[in-house]
């Protein structure tokens, strides 16, 4: 039986996902975001790239059938199933600095960036804050002029996305800490590996 | 008198741009793209971030008045003037790998990535291919579903964009080497500093 893991609200984890393994990211309670980053296990200078992915997939709206690429032009993950179809790959993980910028009247949190950075330390990976995560379930519509907004996710309880590894990876994954990305409700994220 | 520099077709340069200095990037002949990257002079781990810029500027369509941000949440450059209004910050610089992907029947070129990487070596900066440049004059429309295309620039001969440095920077700048981004015509790019 596949074991289900839980990422507590406003926290993050990292783990290895080997070539051929599938990761299922589950929005257990609905309307929550999970930031996902990926590094090549055997050379962490190879990492997930939004720019290379947009270039090769020729879209910013990534869903079933799309692949997520590294800067070195290797496919890292392929999206095998997706019950939501709305994810973001434009924005950096929330951090102390984004909390100060967007929520000046609220307590500062180290955010998904701090959670990812800390979770990756055992692999010797030093996360740079310019790195863009694939933000599962994050809802960032753009209007015809390119103007962006951060709206609550459309995901309902139990919605999920399945990503299969195309190479051996180190994955970082969070339950998002920011107010806007999840409608102000901090919730857990579940995941399974098979 | 301000000296005008020329970047020959399919090449690139790097130079320092100090806080308060303005860089004018000029499409001398029209319909050409210039990839621009920026690093903090005193700590090159701080670099231009498309994700942080989209987050803080709340748009993908950057023009006069918008700022370009580092991952560390510092403004690196502000766009002071812009006679075009169409630039791209979604896609990675062209490289050997993108040539093989998009132009399998054409000679492979090391592209803007190779030109930027080589130009930055004297500053000890090691460019990672996942790094997205601010692609001056590059025309990447997105339709309502997020689907992207790479169309010829709308810039005419002499069109320009002026960016003022908000910190001491190392700038990398190219005359683009790819076919699609400039309509198949490789042309120079001019620039001035003041």
Interface residues (C-beta under 8 A of the other chain):
Chain A: X45 X47 X48 X49 X50 X51 X52 X54 X55 X56 X58 X59 X60 X61 X70 X71 X72 X73 X90 X91 X92 X95 X97 X98 X101 X128 X129 X130 X131 X132 X142 X144 X145 X146 X147 X148 X149
Chain B: X45 X47 X48 X49 X50 X51 X52 X54 X55 X56 X58 X59 X60 X61 X70 X71 X72 X73 X90 X91 X92 X95 X97 X98 X101 X128 X129 X130 X131 X132 X142 X144 X145 X146 X147 X148 X149
